[in-house]
Amino acid sequence: MIVIQVISAICAIANAYWAGRSNRRYIHIVIPTAVTLVALVLLTAVTNNAARYFAMCLMLAGSSSHPIVLTWLANTCMQPAAKRASAVSIACAIATINHLYNPFLFRGQ
């Protein structure tokens, strides 16, 4: 079995590296977010466990835009420090909202 966290780490590193090299943040935020949305629809629509595992791999690969969003927020909200901290914490809270669905993902048959 493929370890999902390894796929997520590889995609996040590759996406952040390419966003830094090309100096375009927009496309490196939108495309992974769209992949995550497609994976979420697939995850909720399918009942097969193999398809759900594939959708989770896609979802975590698509979440590789999170470091880019945090970097953009930290660079955009310069002053005051409390405003930057609030923006980063709200972004982190929104990024982890998918944990609300996790208990319902693989329910007992």
BELLINPE-V433924 format. One line per field, one symbol per residue. burial: 1 if it has 16 or more other C-alpha atoms within 10 Angstrom, else 0. A space follows every 10 residues. Layout:
# BELLINPE-V433924
burial->???
This chain:
# BELLINPE-V433924
burial->0001001100 1100110010 0000100110 0110111011 0110000000 0100111111 1111110111 0011001000 0001101100 0000000000 000000000
